[in-house]
Amino acid sequence: MEIVVSGIRPTGNLHLGNYFGAVKSFVELQKEYNCFFFIADWHSLTTHLQPENIRRSVKTILAEYLACGIDPEKATIYIQSDVREVAELYLYLNMNAGIGELMRTTSFKEKARQQLRISNTDASIEKEIFNENNKHSVNAGLLTYPTLMCADIIIHKAVKVPVGKDQEQNMEMARRFARRFNATYHTELFPEPASFHLSNKALKVPGLDGSGKMGKSEGNAIYLIDDEKTIRKKVMKAVSDAGPTEPNSEKPEAIQNLFTLMEIVSAKDTYDFFNDKYNNCEIRYGDMKKQLAEDINLFCAPIREKINDILADEVYLDKVARLGAEKASESAAKTLKEVREIIGFRP
Ligand code: TRP
């Protein structure tokens, strides 16, 4: 089976957008590939997570992935910091990565500006980095985010990496560093990892605020962990309008979003019913939203229950983390032994 690796940043709870956009595909992938899914807790240090937050977010993400159907017997699900071999490979990759190429990556530039408290229009990042009077600094881990990501991937010799389009530049760097390692040491140890865009297959879930997709920061999301009352409150508050005045008119974005959500979670009859009402200018958004909230709750309830059960079962969570760490370490240690030998260290 081909090897697949993907990392999940432990930032908050999963929402419906994450579920339909990624997690559901992961659940499919574990049947056909040798999957390594890990929680990128080292990566989260690049943006200053506090220790107690890390522990809590890692636990939450783990429970949520398990509740969604990631099967620790099929896939290897582990916590990045449990596999120290990754850090050693990261060290070697850093020796072969240029500061310049790392500084030119878009995500570095964006996050560095935030850490330096300079705006998009302000002077160059380089100038501020060297400015002794700026009391803020960019942490070096942020600069080397792409080499760590490369280490995550090639430590298992992955050939496919399911990621969003926003990760394309990081993936290009990962391929470049893998190639460079091979070229430097005249080896073919590492295959070039290809990105495998979920967005082609996955559903894009709209948000509740009338525009764009569901996302964490925009406050327009329904989380898998939300209870019935919260779901109802959020859906009832979703942006709509006064309703169509002409039969069969085109739906404005906010309305289309409600219909798209309904298409995802409701039965086809339900969708058709409200669609006809819309086309006849008889739609009552209050009724539609009530139905939508009910159907979202029907979808979320079993997952929510599982999340809560798993969260309450520390013994199980610990067992899963330990099993994942064991499987991932075995694969990582094998690669690292080869790497050490190739470079000239005792294996
Ligand atoms: N950078 C990825 C993100 O922000 C997370 C990640 C870290 C990752 N290491 C990875 C993804 C390795 C795929 C493979 O979503």
Residues whose N, C-alpha, C, O or C-beta is under 5 A from the ligand:
A	BS01	LIG	V5 S6 G7 I8 R9 A40 M149 D152 V161 P162
